[in-house]
Amino acid sequence: MTTARFLMFASEALVGVALITHIFLPANFAIAFTVSDRAVGIPIRWFVPLLLISVAGVFSTAALVKMGWTLAHVSVSS
């Protein structure tokens, strides 16, 4: 399995894990961020899946760049 295919597979698996964690995480816990003098709370049920989907997006983008790089450097015989 090539690196690009593995990265695409890993990104799809991370999205699946994100959906499962969204279902099973409790809704009443939050992560608090302080922005200047205000505290902003994001429910952990949203934060963890969004983090996993963001990592999956990075993996997918890296795989697409790798695939494009490989296609750009294929020698064509005339």
N, C-alpha and C positions, 0 to 999 in steps of 0.2 A: 504494500500500500504506500503510495507516495505521500509526501508531507502535506500537500494541498488537500488531498482526499481525506487524510486523517484530521486536518484542521476543520474541514467542513463537517465531518462526522462528529467531532468533538463539539462544535457549535450547535449542531442539532440536538445532541444529547444534553447540553447545558440548558437549552430552551425547554426541553422536556422536564428536566429537574426543576427549573424555575416554575413551571406550571404546577408541578406536584407540591413544591414547597408553598406556593400561594394557597393551595387548598388546605394544607395541614398546619400552617403556622397560626398561632393565636392572633386574634384581631385586637386584643386589648393591651398589647405592649407596643411601645414606641421608642424611636431613637430621636433624641433631642439635639438640635443644632442651635448654636447661639449666633445670631446675625446682629451685629452691633449691640443693641440693648434688648433685643427680643429673642425669645426661644421659639424655635419652629420644631414641631414634632411630626415625624413621619412614621406612620405605623410600620412595624417590622414586617407585617404581612405584605406590604408594598415594597419596602426597601430591599429586602433580600432578592426577590425575583427580578427587580429592576437592575440590581447589581449583576446578577447572573446573565441577564439578557444583554447587558452592556459588554460583558466579557465575551459572550458568544458573538456579538457584533464585531469585536476586535479580531477574534479568530477567523470569522468569515471574511472580513476585509483582507486579512493577511493571506488567506487562501486564494482569494481572487487576484491579489497582486502577484502571488507566486505563479498562478496559472497564466496570467497575462505576460509575466516576465519569461516564462518558459516558451509560450507561443511566439513572443517577439524575437526569440533567439534560435528559432528552428531554421536550419539551413534548407533552402529550396534549390533543388537541382533544375537546371533548365535544359 
